[in-house]
Amino acid sequence: MARDEELKERWDLVVQKLSNQFADGDRLDLDAIIYLIGVQELGQLAQSFKKDQKLDLMHIAICKLLTPYGYYELDFVDNEGLPHYKTLEALPHLKAGEQSVLMKEAIVNYFLETEFID
């Protein structure tokens, strides 16, 4: 199977499983999935978050997702349990479609590692 087809199938599986689990089957978009990963990484699942906290959670998720690509590294976790990342390499300038593919690939890899999908 071609790499692009495999990514698409795995991405669709992630979206389907998360949508069923968190959105009563309504299809989650990329940003919603990034937010869910941020909540998971913070480990405070039963909490509600304000708008600025949601942006912070998305930043945590993006850093976590792009760590295996060499862009970020976990620096420390503060007293409130927030992980802080340091930039190792600047993100390349990508077109919107390329950014989307990179994030989908990173999300699929994240859920493969956590065995949410196989």
C-alpha positions in Angstrom: 0.0 0.0 0.0 1.3 3.4 -0.9 2.4 5.6 2.1 -0.2 8.3 1.3 -3.0 5.7 1.2 -1.9 4.1 4.5 -1.8 7.6 6.1 -5.2 8.4 4.9 -6.7 5.1 6.1 -5.0 5.5 9.5 -6.1 9.1 9.8 -9.7 8.2 9.0 -9.5 5.5 11.7 -8.2 7.9 14.3 -10.9 10.5 13.4 -13.7 7.8 13.5 -12.6 6.4 16.8 -12.1 9.8 18.5 -15.4 11.2 17.0 -17.3 8.2 18.3 -15.7 8.5 21.7 -15.8 12.3 22.2 -18.3 13.8 19.8 -21.2 11.3 19.6 -20.1 10.4 16.1 -19.9 14.0 14.8 -16.6 14.2 12.8 -13.8 15.9 14.8 -11.5 18.2 12.9 -7.8 18.5 13.1 -7.8 21.3 15.7 -10.2 19.3 18.0 -8.0 16.3 17.8 -4.9 18.4 18.7 -6.8 19.8 21.6 -7.7 16.3 22.8 -4.1 15.3 22.6 -3.2 18.3 24.7 -5.7 17.4 27.4 -4.4 13.8 27.4 -0.8 15.0 27.7 -1.7 17.3 30.6 -3.5 14.4 32.3 -6.4 16.5 33.7 -9.2 14.9 31.7 -12.1 15.9 34.0 -11.4 19.6 34.0 -13.0 22.4 31.9 -10.7 24.9 30.3 -10.9 28.6 29.4 -10.0 29.8 25.9 -6.4 30.7 26.6 -5.9 27.4 28.4 -7.3 25.6 25.4 -4.7 27.3 23.2 -2.0 26.3 25.7 -3.2 22.7 25.5 -3.0 22.8 21.7 0.6 24.2 22.0 1.5 21.3 24.3 0.0 18.8 21.9 1.8 20.3 18.9 5.1 20.2 20.8 4.5 16.6 21.8 3.5 15.6 18.3 6.6 17.2 16.7 9.1 16.0 19.3 9.9 12.8 17.3 10.6 14.9 14.3 13.4 16.8 16.1 11.6 20.2 16.4 11.0 20.2 20.2 12.2 18.5 23.3 10.5 18.2 26.7 12.4 20.7 28.9 10.6 20.3 32.3 7.2 19.9 33.9 6.2 22.8 36.2 4.5 22.7 39.6 1.1 22.7 38.0 1.9 19.7 35.9 2.3 21.7 32.6 5.0 20.3 30.3 7.3 22.9 28.9 9.2 22.3 25.6 12.2 23.9 24.1 12.6 24.4 20.4 15.5 22.4 18.9 14.9 23.3 15.3 12.7 26.0 13.7 9.7 24.6 11.9 10.1 24.7 8.1 7.9 27.1 6.1 5.2 24.8 4.8 2.1 25.5 2.7 -1.2 24.9 4.5 -1.7 21.6 2.9 1.8 20.5 3.8 1.3 21.5 7.4 -1.9 19.5 7.5 -0.2 16.4 6.2 2.7 16.8 8.7 0.2 17.1 11.6 -1.9 14.2 10.5 1.2 12.0 10.1 2.3 13.1 13.6 -1.1 12.4 15.1 -1.3 9.0 13.5 2.2 8.1 14.8 1.1 9.3 18.3 -1.9 7.0 18.3 0.1 4.1 16.9 2.6 4.6 19.8 -0.1 4.7 22.4 -1.8 1.7 20.7 -5.1 3.5 20.2 -4.8 2.2 16.6 -2.7 -0.4 15.0 
